[in-house]
Amino acid sequence: MATAPDIIIHNGKLMTFDSDQPDAQALAITGGILTAVGNDADIRAMTGEETLLIDAGGGTVLPGFIDSHVHLFGGSVELDTLNLYGVEGIAAMQDKIRPYAEAHPDMQMIFCVMADYNILGTGKTPTRHDLDAVLADRPLAMFAPDHHTVWANTKALEVAGLIDGLEVDAGSEVVMGDDGKASGELLEPGAYSPVLALTRHAGRDMMGLTTGKDPVPAPTREQREMDKDVIARGLQHCARQGITGLHAMDGNVYQLELLAELEAEGRLICRVDVPFHLKGTDPVERLTQEAPAMRDRFQGDKVRCQHVKMFIDGVVESGTALMLEPYPGDLGANGNTGDEVFTQEHFVNACIEADRLGFQIAVHAIGDAGVRRTIDAYEAAQNANGKRDSRHRIEHLEVMHADDIPRLAKLGIVASIQPGHAPRGHIFPPSGVGQVLHDHQIAGAYAWQDIRNSGARVIFSTDWPVIPVDVMPNVKAAIAPLDLGPNWRDQTQSLTDTLASYTCDNAWAEFNENRKGKLKVGMMADVAVMSHDLTALPPADITQAQAQVTICDGAVTFQRD
């Protein structure tokens, strides 16, 4: 007699992403695998005495969401960090920050996140003197939403050893004021890492991003347990969104060890891919000597290393994204076209070596020159090593030259996009980016549908904690974007394409399309049950839907009360 399923989900509107059976009502799970997909009557007939029955209530049932660009450790930490989203002006900053500081007298530094570039409401970047007006007697610092800029008060700069400036990596800058002291603006990790060292987790949460190396000195047992606990809380938050898989975009062996320990303890409730992170200051030999061993050590179904992450530029808002021509206005002063994180020769050599070693490559590239340089480097790797199914990715590609869009499909490059980052995405001020682009650049900015129409693979993610890891607001950004006027082409995504880019296409991007990302017999049992039939909701109302049940590896990881 056949074994009864562990779980049956019934009365659902299944979106299977299986072309042989695109729609169904019910499914069965046994031993972490999908063992049946079909109609209610046939699947319910399999019920055994101990089978868990989940009534989907007519809601959409689909493969578990995979967020293909997150910073898991940092995002987890920031869930409990003072959030300044929507705060504007010194008075509002004082009202938010001073009570928090009083409530946390033992914190070495008051650290805030999601501080908008225009948080002063004046169009000018904050200085240490502005932050001194908020809090003068204790170190205070705040992160921009994109995590490319930190602003710090005088106390924080003094304690971090930055008040008199610091020689930093290419692409980073301790901005100096007219008085010869640091202004308070710290651009990129090379400049702001000393400030992060003053946070509760001593910057360990960002070390996979800022250096790509392990903490020195090695964390104590108590610190490891604190770090694991905060990641576990972050994973629970992800599961609440219907997420069953994450592609981390920063990493080191330390993070992988924490995740492996969580798995051994039964607390790893999402699958996580963690990269080898190569900095622009690292020699290519670091890839050769360290990356294969890191990959070989972590090749499980839940904890895996298989990609190399690099940055080619910064972000548009701070004038550090690499552009083909100087920025308009003040950002373009002295012919500024952005900051070169890698020299192109070094970057091309790194891509060739990572490709030769068989790694997938993911590169942060936001400006039109940064994107072009990345495409050029991938093409050079293909010419040097031969064409293979590499699925190399470009992360963000927010501004592209129209001539470069067809090159993505031609070279098999994956466009990894975060709809919620766009000025049309309902999250950031809609007028922001348009002010720092030339009008003729807007045609290639956030060109989601143009990229999709070119034949390139498009995958969706959040870049948590740049924006929340919450799935449905990001879906809304794609299917119901704001109308920004005649300069901005309509790039609205269909619901089907959007959900595919969040599930089966993300499984494909991690080379797992034959094991996950579809509701199909034999696939991994990673499933999200939604509160509504997503196809019946107007696009603008899609955020009414939320995950009711999340299942990863055949186990319920979240169930809404």
C-alpha positions as CSV (number, residue, x, y, z in Angstrom):
1,M,0.0,0.0,0.0
2,A,1.3,3.4,-0.9
3,T,2.5,5.7,1.9
4,A,0.0,8.4,2.7
5,P,1.2,12.0,2.1
6,D,2.6,14.1,5.0
7,I,0.8,17.1,3.7
8,I,-2.1,17.8,1.3
9,I,-3.0,21.3,0.1
10,H,-6.4,21.4,-1.4
11,N,-9.1,23.9,-2.6
12,G,-6.4,26.1,-4.2
13,K,-5.8,27.9,-7.4
14,L,-2.4,26.3,-8.3
15,M,0.0,28.2,-10.5
16,T,2.4,25.3,-11.2
17,F,4.7,26.8,-13.8
18,D,4.6,23.3,-15.3
19,S,3.7,23.6,-19.0
20,D,2.3,20.0,-19.0
21,Q,-0.1,20.9,-16.2
22,P,-0.3,24.6,-15.7
23,D,-3.3,24.6,-13.4
24,A,-4.5,22.4,-10.6
25,Q,-6.5,22.4,-7.3
26,A,-4.4,20.3,-5.0
27,L,-1.1,18.8,-4.3
28,A,0.5,16.2,-2.0
29,I,3.9,16.2,-0.2
30,T,5.7,13.2,1.1
31,G,9.2,13.2,2.5
32,G,10.0,16.7,1.3
33,I,9.0,16.0,-2.3
34,L,5.9,16.8,-4.3
35,T,4.3,13.4,-4.9
36,A,1.0,14.4,-6.6
37,V,-0.5,17.4,-8.3
38,G,-4.1,17.3,-9.5
39,N,-7.8,17.9,-8.7
40,D,-9.2,18.0,-5.2
41,A,-11.0,14.6,-5.3
42,D,-8.0,12.6,-6.5
43,I,-5.6,14.2,-4.0
44,R,-8.0,14.2,-1.0
45,A,-8.5,10.5,-1.6
46,M,-4.8,9.9,-0.6
47,T,-5.3,11.3,2.9
48,G,-4.0,9.1,5.7
49,E,-4.6,9.2,9.4
50,E,-1.6,11.5,10.0
51,T,-1.8,13.6,6.9
52,L,-1.8,17.4,7.5
53,L,-4.7,18.9,5.5
54,I,-4.3,22.5,4.5
55,D,-7.3,24.3,3.0
56,A,-6.1,27.0,0.6
57,G,-9.5,28.6,0.7
58,G,-9.4,29.4,-3.1
59,G,-6.1,31.3,-2.7
60,T,-3.2,31.0,-5.1
61,V,-0.8,28.2,-4.4
62,L,2.6,28.5,-6.1
63,P,6.2,27.5,-5.7
64,G,7.9,29.1,-2.7
65,F,9.2,32.6,-3.5
66,I,12.9,32.9,-4.1
67,D,14.4,36.3,-3.4
68,S,17.5,36.3,-5.6
69,H,19.3,39.3,-4.2
70,V,19.4,39.8,-0.4
71,H,21.9,40.6,2.3
72,L,20.6,38.2,4.8
73,F,22.8,38.9,7.8
74,G,22.5,42.7,7.4
75,G,18.8,42.5,6.7
76,S,18.2,40.4,9.8
77,V,20.1,42.8,12.0
78,E,18.2,45.8,10.6
79,L,14.8,44.4,11.6
80,D,15.7,45.5,15.1
81,T,17.5,48.8,14.2
82,L,16.0,52.3,14.4
83,N,14.4,52.9,11.0
84,L,14.2,56.4,9.6
85,Y,12.1,55.7,6.5
86,G,9.8,58.7,5.8
87,V,11.5,60.9,8.4
88,E,12.4,64.4,7.0
89,G,13.9,67.4,8.7
90,I,16.1,68.0,11.8
91,A,13.1,68.3,14.2
92,A,11.6,65.0,13.0
93,M,15.0,63.3,13.3
94,Q,15.3,64.6,16.9
95,D,11.8,63.3,17.7
96,K,12.7,59.8,16.4
97,I,16.4,59.5,17.5
98,R,16.6,61.1,21.0
99,P,14.0,58.9,22.7
100,Y,15.6,55.9,21.2
101,A,19.0,57.0,22.5
102,E,17.6,57.5,25.9
103,A,16.0,54.1,25.9
104,H,19.4,52.5,24.9
105,P,21.9,54.1,27.3
106,D,24.4,51.2,26.9
107,M,24.7,51.3,23.1
108,Q,28.2,52.4,22.0
109,M,26.7,54.2,19.0
110,I,23.2,55.0,18.0
111,F,22.8,53.6,14.5
112,C,19.9,54.2,12.2
113,V,18.9,52.8,8.8
114,M,16.8,53.9,5.8
115,A,17.8,57.6,6.0
116,D,16.9,59.2,2.7
117,Y,19.5,61.1,0.8
118,N,17.2,64.2,1.2
119,I,16.4,63.5,4.9
120,L,17.1,67.2,5.7
121,G,14.4,68.2,3.2
122,T,16.8,70.7,1.7
123,G,18.3,68.8,-1.2
124,K,21.6,68.9,0.6
125,T,23.5,66.0,2.0
126,P,23.7,65.8,5.9
127,T,26.9,66.9,7.6
128,R,28.3,66.0,10.9
129,H,27.1,69.3,12.2
130,D,23.5,68.4,11.2
131,L,23.7,65.2,13.1
132,D,25.3,67.0,16.1
133,A,22.1,69.1,16.2
134,V,20.2,65.8,16.6
135,L,22.6,64.1,19.1
136,A,25.9,65.7,20.1
137,D,27.0,63.8,23.2
138,R,27.0,60.3,21.8
139,P,28.2,58.7,18.6
140,L,25.4,58.7,16.0
141,A,25.4,57.4,12.4
142,M,22.8,56.5,9.8
143,F,22.8,54.4,6.7
144,A,21.3,55.5,3.4
145,P,18.7,53.0,2.0
146,D,21.1,51.7,-0.7
147,H,23.9,51.1,1.9
148,H,26.4,53.0,-0.2
149,T,26.6,56.0,2.1
150,V,26.8,56.5,5.9
151,W,26.4,59.9,7.6
152,A,28.1,60.3,11.0
153,N,28.2,62.9,13.7
154,T,31.4,64.3,15.2
155,K,31.5,61.9,18.1
156,A,31.1,58.9,15.8
157,L,33.9,60.2,13.5
158,E,36.2,60.8,16.4
159,V,35.7,57.3,17.9
160,A,36.0,55.7,14.5
161,G,39.3,57.5,13.8
162,L,37.9,59.3,10.8
163,I,37.6,63.0,11.9
164,D,40.9,63.9,10.2
165,G,40.1,61.8,7.1
166,L,41.5,58.4,6.0
167,E,43.2,57.0,3.0
168,V,40.6,54.5,1.6
169,D,40.1,52.0,-1.3
170,A,39.4,53.2,-4.8
171,G,35.7,54.1,-5.1
172,S,35.3,55.0,-1.5
173,E,35.7,58.4,0.1
174,V,35.8,60.1,3.5
175,V,34.3,63.4,2.3
176,M,36.3,66.4,3.8
177,G,34.8,69.7,4.8
178,D,36.1,73.2,4.2
179,D,37.5,73.2,7.8
180,G,39.9,70.3,7.0
181,K,37.8,67.8,9.0
182,A,35.6,65.0,7.8
183,S,32.3,66.4,6.7
184,G,30.3,63.4,8.1
185,E,29.6,61.9,4.7
186,L,31.2,58.5,4.1
187,L,30.9,57.0,0.7
188,E,31.2,53.2,0.1
189,P,32.5,50.5,2.5
190,G,36.1,51.5,2.4
191,A,35.1,54.7,4.1
192,Y,32.4,53.7,6.5
193,S,33.6,50.3,7.8
194,P,35.3,51.9,10.9
195,V,31.9,53.3,11.8
196,L,30.1,49.9,11.4
197,A,32.7,48.4,13.8
198,L,30.9,50.5,16.5
199,T,27.5,48.8,16.0
200,R,26.0,46.1,18.2
201,H,27.3,43.3,15.9
202,A,30.6,45.1,15.5
203,G,30.1,45.2,11.7
204,R,30.2,41.4,11.4
205,D,26.8,41.6,9.6
206,M,28.3,43.7,6.8
207,M,31.8,42.1,6.7
208,G,30.8,39.8,3.8
209,L,30.0,42.9,1.9
210,T,32.7,45.3,3.0
211,T,35.6,42.9,2.9
212,G,34.4,39.5,1.8
213,K,36.6,38.1,4.5
214,D,36.0,36.6,7.9
215,P,36.0,38.7,11.1
216,V,39.3,39.2,12.8
217,P,39.6,38.5,15.7
218,A,37.4,35.4,15.4
219,P,34.0,35.9,17.1
220,T,33.6,34.5,20.5
221,R,31.1,31.7,21.2
222,E,28.7,34.2,22.7
223,Q,29.0,36.5,19.6
224,R,28.4,33.5,17.2
225,E,25.3,32.6,19.1
226,M,24.1,36.2,19.0
227,D,24.7,36.3,15.2
228,K,22.9,33.0,14.7
229,D,19.9,34.1,16.7
230,V,19.5,37.3,14.7
231,I,19.8,35.4,11.3
232,A,17.2,32.9,12.6
233,R,14.8,35.8,13.3
234,G,15.5,37.1,9.8
235,L,14.7,33.7,8.3
236,Q,11.4,33.6,10.2
237,H,10.6,37.0,8.7
238,C,11.4,35.8,5.2
239,A,9.2,32.7,5.8
240,R,6.3,35.0,6.7
241,Q,6.5,36.4,3.1
242,G,6.2,32.9,1.5
243,I,9.9,32.9,0.8
244,T,11.7,29.5,0.7
245,G,14.9,30.4,-1.0
246,L,17.5,33.3,-0.8
247,H,20.4,34.2,-3.0
248,A,22.7,36.2,-0.7
249,M,24.8,38.9,-2.4
250,D,27.5,39.2,0.3
251,G,29.3,36.5,2.1
252,N,32.2,34.8,3.7
253,V,33.0,31.5,5.3
254,Y,31.7,32.8,8.7
255,Q,28.2,33.3,7.3
256,L,28.2,29.9,5.7
257,E,29.3,28.3,9.0
258,L,26.5,30.1,10.9
259,L,24.0,28.9,8.4
260,A,25.3,25.3,8.5
261,E,25.1,25.4,12.3
262,L,21.5,26.6,12.1
263,E,20.7,23.8,9.7
264,A,22.2,21.3,12.1
265,E,20.1,22.8,14.9
266,G,16.9,22.5,12.8
267,R,16.6,26.3,12.6
268,L,17.4,26.9,8.9
269,I,13.9,27.4,7.4
270,C,15.0,28.8,4.0
271,R,17.5,27.6,1.5
272,V,20.4,30.0,1.1
273,D,23.1,30.5,-1.5
274,V,26.1,32.5,-0.3
275,P,28.8,33.9,-2.7
276,F,32.5,34.3,-2.6
277,H,32.9,38.1,-2.5
278,L,35.8,39.6,-4.4
279,K,36.7,43.3,-3.7
280,G,38.2,45.6,-6.2
281,T,41.3,45.8,-4.0
282,D,41.7,42.0,-3.9
283,P,44.2,40.3,-6.3
284,V,42.8,37.9,-8.7
285,E,44.8,35.2,-7.0
286,R,42.5,35.4,-4.1
287,L,39.8,33.8,-6.3
288,T,42.1,31.0,-7.4
289,Q,43.4,30.3,-3.9
290,E,40.2,30.6,-1.8
291,A,37.0,30.4,-3.8
292,P,37.1,26.7,-4.9
293,A,37.7,25.5,-1.4
294,M,34.8,27.6,-0.1
295,R,32.5,26.3,-2.8
296,D,33.6,22.6,-2.2
297,R,32.9,22.9,1.5
298,F,29.3,24.1,1.1
299,Q,27.3,22.2,-1.5
300,G,24.1,21.2,0.4
301,D,20.5,21.6,-0.6
302,K,20.0,24.3,2.0
303,V,23.4,25.9,2.3
304,R,25.4,26.4,-0.8
305,C,28.2,28.4,-2.4
306,Q,28.4,28.6,-6.1
307,H,28.7,32.3,-7.3
308,V,31.2,35.1,-7.1
309,K,29.9,38.6,-6.3
310,M,31.7,41.8,-7.3
311,F,30.9,45.5,-7.5
312,I,31.8,47.5,-10.6
313,D,30.3,50.9,-9.4
314,G,28.2,52.6,-6.8
315,V,24.8,54.2,-7.0
316,V,23.2,57.1,-9.0
317,E,21.9,59.0,-6.0
318,S,25.4,59.7,-4.6
319,G,27.0,60.2,-8.1
320,T,29.1,57.0,-7.7
321,A,27.4,54.8,-10.4
322,L,29.7,54.7,-13.5
323,M,28.2,56.8,-16.3
324,L,29.1,57.2,-19.9
325,E,29.0,61.0,-19.5
326,P,29.2,63.4,-16.5
327,Y,26.2,63.6,-14.3
328,P,23.9,66.7,-14.7
329,G,24.1,69.5,-12.2
330,D,26.2,69.5,-9.1
331,L,26.9,65.8,-9.2
332,G,28.7,66.3,-12.5
333,A,31.1,68.8,-11.1
334,N,34.7,68.4,-12.3
335,G,33.4,66.0,-15.0
336,N,32.3,63.4,-12.4
337,T,31.2,60.2,-14.2
338,G,31.1,58.0,-11.0
339,D,33.7,55.9,-9.2
340,E,35.7,53.1,-10.6
341,V,35.6,50.3,-8.0
342,F,37.8,48.0,-10.2
343,T,40.1,49.1,-13.0
344,Q,38.6,47.5,-16.1
345,E,41.7,45.4,-16.8
346,H,41.6,44.0,-13.2
347,F,37.9,43.4,-13.5
348,V,38.1,41.6,-16.8
349,N,40.9,39.4,-15.4
350,A,38.8,38.6,-12.4
351,C,35.8,37.7,-14.5
352,I,37.9,35.5,-16.8
353,E,39.3,33.6,-13.8
354,A,36.0,33.2,-12.0
355,D,34.5,31.9,-15.2
356,R,37.5,29.5,-15.8
357,L,36.9,28.1,-12.3
358,G,33.3,27.3,-13.2
359,F,31.7,29.9,-11.0
360,Q,28.6,31.8,-11.8
361,I,29.3,35.6,-11.5
362,A,27.0,38.3,-10.2
363,V,28.1,41.9,-10.5
364,H,26.5,45.0,-9.0
365,A,26.3,47.4,-12.0
366,I,24.0,50.4,-11.9
367,G,25.3,53.1,-14.3
368,D,25.2,52.8,-18.1
369,A,29.1,52.7,-18.2
370,G,29.2,50.2,-15.3
371,V,26.7,47.9,-17.1
372,R,28.6,48.2,-20.4
373,R,31.9,47.3,-18.6
374,T,30.3,44.3,-17.1
375,I,28.9,43.1,-20.4
376,D,32.3,43.6,-21.9
377,A,34.0,41.6,-19.2
378,Y,31.5,38.7,-19.5
379,E,32.1,38.7,-23.3
380,A,35.9,38.6,-22.7
381,A,35.4,35.6,-20.3
382,Q,33.4,33.8,-23.0
383,N,36.1,34.6,-25.6
384,A,38.9,33.4,-23.3
385,N,37.3,30.3,-21.8
386,G,34.7,29.2,-24.5
387,K,31.0,29.5,-24.3
388,R,29.2,27.5,-21.6
389,D,25.9,27.7,-19.7
390,S,27.3,30.2,-17.2
391,R,24.1,32.2,-16.4
392,H,26.3,35.1,-15.3
393,R,24.2,37.9,-13.8
394,I,24.1,41.7,-13.7
395,E,22.6,43.0,-10.5
396,H,20.4,46.1,-10.7
397,L,21.3,47.4,-14.2
398,E,19.3,50.5,-13.4
399,V,20.6,52.6,-16.3
400,M,21.5,51.1,-19.6
401,H,22.5,52.5,-23.0
402,A,19.9,51.2,-25.5
403,D,22.7,49.7,-27.6
404,D,23.6,47.4,-24.8
405,I,20.1,45.8,-24.2
406,P,20.3,43.3,-27.0
407,R,23.8,42.2,-25.8
408,L,22.3,40.6,-22.7
409,A,20.4,37.9,-24.6
410,K,23.2,37.4,-27.1
411,L,25.7,36.6,-24.3
412,G,23.2,34.7,-22.1
413,I,23.4,37.3,-19.3
414,V,20.7,37.3,-16.7
415,A,19.1,40.6,-15.8
416,S,18.7,40.6,-12.0
417,I,16.2,43.4,-11.2
418,Q,14.6,44.9,-8.1
419,P,11.3,46.5,-9.2
420,G,10.9,48.3,-5.8
421,H,14.1,50.3,-6.3
422,A,12.7,52.2,-9.3
423,P,11.3,55.7,-8.9
424,R,8.0,54.2,-10.1
425,G,8.0,51.5,-7.5
426,H,6.0,53.3,-4.7
427,I,8.9,52.9,-2.2
428,F,11.4,55.7,-2.9
429,P,10.5,59.3,-3.9
430,P,9.5,59.2,-7.5
431,S,11.3,62.4,-8.4
432,G,14.7,61.3,-7.0
433,V,16.5,59.5,-9.8
434,G,15.2,61.7,-12.7
435,Q,17.0,64.6,-11.2
436,V,20.4,62.9,-11.5
437,L,20.0,61.6,-15.1
438,H,20.1,63.4,-18.4
439,D,16.7,63.2,-20.2
440,H,18.2,61.0,-22.9
441,Q,19.3,58.4,-20.3
442,I,15.8,57.9,-19.0
443,A,14.8,55.7,-22.0
444,G,17.3,53.1,-20.8
445,A,16.5,53.5,-17.1
446,Y,14.6,50.7,-15.3
447,A,13.8,49.3,-18.8
448,W,12.3,46.0,-17.5
449,Q,10.0,45.2,-20.3
450,D,12.4,46.3,-23.0
451,I,15.0,43.9,-21.5
452,R,12.4,41.1,-21.3
453,N,11.3,41.8,-24.9
454,S,14.9,41.5,-26.0
455,G,14.9,37.8,-25.0
456,A,17.1,38.2,-21.9
457,R,16.1,36.2,-18.8
458,V,14.7,38.6,-16.1
459,I,14.7,37.7,-12.4
460,F,13.2,39.7,-9.5
461,S,14.3,40.4,-6.0
462,T,14.4,43.1,-3.3
463,D,18.1,43.6,-2.3
464,W,16.9,43.5,1.3
465,P,17.5,45.5,3.5
466,V,17.7,48.2,0.8
467,I,14.0,47.7,0.7
468,P,12.0,45.3,2.8
469,V,12.2,41.6,1.8
470,D,8.3,41.6,1.7
471,V,7.3,40.1,-1.6
472,M,4.0,41.6,-2.5
473,P,5.0,45.3,-2.4
474,N,7.8,44.4,-4.9
475,V,5.2,42.6,-7.1
476,K,3.1,45.7,-7.0
477,A,6.1,47.8,-8.1
478,A,6.3,45.6,-11.2
479,I,2.6,45.2,-12.1
480,A,1.2,48.6,-11.0
481,P,4.1,51.1,-11.3
482,L,3.6,54.8,-11.0
483,D,3.2,56.8,-14.2
484,L,6.2,59.2,-14.2
485,G,5.2,61.1,-17.3
486,P,6.0,61.1,-21.0
487,N,9.8,60.8,-20.6
488,W,9.4,57.4,-18.9
489,R,8.3,54.5,-21.1
490,D,5.7,52.1,-19.8
491,Q,7.6,49.1,-18.4
492,T,4.6,47.5,-16.6
493,Q,5.1,43.7,-16.0
494,S,2.4,41.1,-16.3
495,L,1.4,39.2,-13.2
496,T,2.5,35.9,-14.7
497,D,5.9,37.2,-15.8
498,T,6.4,38.8,-12.4
499,L,5.5,35.7,-10.4
500,A,7.7,33.5,-12.7
501,S,10.6,35.9,-12.2
502,Y,10.1,35.4,-8.4
503,T,9.9,31.6,-8.5
504,C,10.7,29.3,-11.4
505,D,13.1,31.8,-13.1
506,N,15.0,32.3,-9.9
507,A,15.3,28.6,-9.5
508,W,16.7,28.5,-13.1
509,A,19.1,31.3,-12.2
510,E,20.6,29.0,-9.5
511,F,20.8,26.0,-11.8
512,N,18.0,24.3,-9.9
513,E,15.2,24.3,-12.5
514,N,15.0,20.5,-12.5
515,R,14.5,20.3,-8.8
516,K,12.6,23.4,-7.7
517,G,10.5,26.4,-8.8
518,K,7.5,24.4,-10.1
519,L,4.6,22.5,-8.6
520,K,5.4,19.2,-10.3
521,V,5.8,15.7,-9.1
522,G,9.4,15.0,-8.1
523,M,10.2,18.6,-7.3
524,M,11.3,19.9,-3.9
525,A,8.4,20.6,-1.7
526,D,8.8,24.4,-1.4
527,V,5.4,26.0,-1.6
528,A,3.6,29.2,-0.7
529,V,-0.2,29.4,-0.1
530,M,-1.5,32.9,-0.5
531,S,-4.6,34.5,1.1
532,H,-6.1,35.5,-2.2
533,D,-6.5,34.4,-5.8
534,L,-3.7,36.7,-7.1
535,T,-5.2,36.6,-10.6
536,A,-8.5,38.1,-9.4
537,L,-7.0,41.1,-7.5
538,P,-6.6,44.4,-9.4
539,P,-2.9,45.1,-9.8
540,A,-3.0,48.1,-7.5
541,D,-4.6,46.0,-4.8
542,I,-2.1,43.1,-5.0
543,T,-0.7,43.9,-1.6
544,Q,-3.9,42.8,0.0
545,A,-2.6,39.3,-0.5
546,Q,-0.2,37.7,1.9
547,A,1.3,34.3,2.6
548,Q,-1.0,32.1,4.7
549,V,1.3,29.1,4.8
550,T,4.9,28.6,3.8
551,I,6.4,25.1,3.3
552,C,10.1,24.6,2.7
553,D,11.6,21.1,2.2
554,G,8.2,19.6,3.1
555,A,8.0,21.3,6.5
556,V,5.6,24.1,7.5
557,T,7.9,27.1,8.2
558,F,5.1,29.6,8.7
559,Q,1.4,29.5,9.2
560,R,-0.7,32.6,9.8
561,D,-3.0,32.5,12.8
